[in-house]
Amino acid sequence: MVMISIGGLLALLMLFRKWDIAYSLVVVWAFYGIISERMEAMDSGFMEIVITAVVCMVLIGIGVIIRSVQMIRN
């Protein structure tokens, strides 16, 4: 959980400091892979990991939308 949160934080930092949308989307792709792998296992012990990855994906997605709108306006 901690590593996923750190990965999400790094993606948001790259997005808002370096305007790097591609890096953030690659992190979302990686989180999707983690989610799909954990959902295959269907073990209740992994639900915290899945929830953390989903929350990070949503936050990064919102950040990408915000940055995209800012890039279009500039």
URFEN-V930879 format. One record per residue. N is the residue number from 1. RES is the residue in one letter. PHI is phi in degrees with one decimal (* if undefined). PSI is psi in whole degrees, -180 to 180 (* if undefined). OMEGA is omega in whole degrees, 0 to 359 (999 if undefined). Layout:
{{N & RES & PHI & PSI & OMEGA} {N & RES & PHI & PSI & OMEGA}}
This chain:
{{1 & M & * & -42 & 183} {2 & V & -65.7 & -43 & 181} {3 & M & -66.6 & -36 & 177} {4 & I & -65.7 & -42 & 178} {5 & S & -63.6 & -41 & 178} {6 & I & -65.4 & -41 & 177} {7 & G & -61.3 & -41 & 177} {8 & G & -65.2 & -41 & 178} {9 & L & -64.5 & -42 & 178} {10 & L & -63.5 & -39 & 178} {11 & A & -62.8 & -42 & 179} {12 & L & -67.6 & -38 & 177} {13 & L & -63.6 & -44 & 178} {14 & M & -63.4 & -36 & 181} {15 & L & -68.0 & -45 & 186} {16 & F & -90.2 & -21 & 178} {17 & R & -96.4 & -38 & 184} {18 & K & -108.3 & -3 & 182} {19 & W & 59.2 & 34 & 185} {20 & D & -97.4 & 91 & 181} {21 & I & -71.3 & -38 & 182} {22 & A & -60.4 & -43 & 179} {23 & Y & -59.6 & -44 & 181} {24 & S & -65.2 & -39 & 180} {25 & L & -69.5 & -32 & 175} {26 & V & -66.2 & -38 & 177} {27 & V & -65.5 & -41 & 176} {28 & V & -60.6 & -42 & 178} {29 & W & -60.6 & -43 & 179} {30 & A & -64.5 & -42 & 178} {31 & F & -64.5 & -37 & 176} {32 & Y & -62.0 & -40 & 177} {33 & G & -62.0 & -41 & 178} {34 & I & -62.5 & -45 & 181} {35 & I & -62.8 & -47 & 183} {36 & S & -64.6 & -37 & 179} {37 & E & -67.9 & -42 & 181} {38 & R & -72.2 & -33 & 179} {39 & M & -70.4 & -29 & 176} {40 & E & -64.2 & -39 & 181} {41 & A & -69.5 & -30 & 179} {42 & M & 52.1 & 41 & 178} {43 & D & -103.3 & 134 & 183} {44 & S & -67.2 & -20 & 179} {45 & G & -69.7 & -19 & 181} {46 & F & -95.0 & 0 & 183} {47 & M & -63.6 & -33 & 178} {48 & E & -63.7 & -39 & 179} {49 & I & -65.4 & -45 & 180} {50 & V & -63.4 & -45 & 181} {51 & I & -63.5 & -43 & 179} {52 & T & -62.5 & -43 & 180} {53 & A & -65.5 & -40 & 179} {54 & V & -64.8 & -44 & 179} {55 & V & -62.0 & -44 & 178} {56 & C & -63.5 & -41 & 178} {57 & M & -62.2 & -42 & 180} {58 & V & -65.2 & -45 & 180} {59 & L & -63.8 & -42 & 178} {60 & I & -66.3 & -40 & 177} {61 & G & -60.0 & -43 & 177} {62 & I & -63.6 & -42 & 178} {63 & G & -62.3 & -40 & 179} {64 & V & -64.4 & -41 & 178} {65 & I & -62.9 & -45 & 180} {66 & I & -61.7 & -47 & 180} {67 & R & -65.9 & -37 & 179} {68 & S & -64.2 & -42 & 178} {69 & V & -64.4 & -41 & 178} {70 & Q & -63.6 & -39 & 180} {71 & M & -68.1 & -37 & 179} {72 & I & -66.8 & -40 & 181} {73 & R & -69.3 & -29 & 181} {74 & N & -87.9 & * & 999}}
